[in-house]
Amino acid sequence: MTRVHEAADIPVFSERLDGLMAAMLKGEAPNVGRFCGYCYTPLGKRAEACAHCSRAVAEYEPAPKLPPEFFDLYKRMRKRESLIVNSFAFAGLGIGLLLFIVLVAIAVYRYDQSLWMLGGAVAVLIVGGRVLAGLLGGWIGDSIGYEFAHKRLVEEWAVFEREREQRLGRAPVADAVPGAR
């Protein structure tokens, strides 16, 4: 397989592994099976190479289960993503609350407690806060969170991979990210 993308462009966790690990952490799937010995992507019973990292089964013996350290990588990645997305969502709620306070102040001091103005302020609080939280958290925060968490995951994967190779007595692998072979 030729190297088409930079290492950081290739996900450490395959889409299939990502879904399986989420199910394992929820207790919906057991941590047993046949996994690539290099990137831990689930392998079929007769697979001779990993579809994600293209490493041969003969080169990296399949693992019967995922190691606990690997779950730690996954949990840290998800925690980073969640922290950033939630921070942006709460910022959106905060902006909605500030707009509400400003509109209430205007209604009280400028328009002599106008019922329409207070109603508009409540609408801004409810609808505007929700919309801003969705936009900032679900759109902007999501992309920033994914990029940040993925970048850190690539760095942590390189350390994990190097330590694993040393522990197993193998020579270091040239690529630090699965799929960048």
Secondary structure, DSSP 4 states (H G I P E B T S, - for coil): ----S-GGGS-SS-HHHHHHHHHHHHTSS-S-S-B-TTT--B--TT-SB-TTT--BTTTSPPBSS--HHHHHHHHHHHHHHHHHHHHHHHHHHHHHHHHHHHHHHHHHHTSSS-HHHHHHHHHIIIIIHHHHHHHIIIIIIHHHHHHHHHHHHHHHHHHHHHHHHHHTTPPPPS-SSTT--
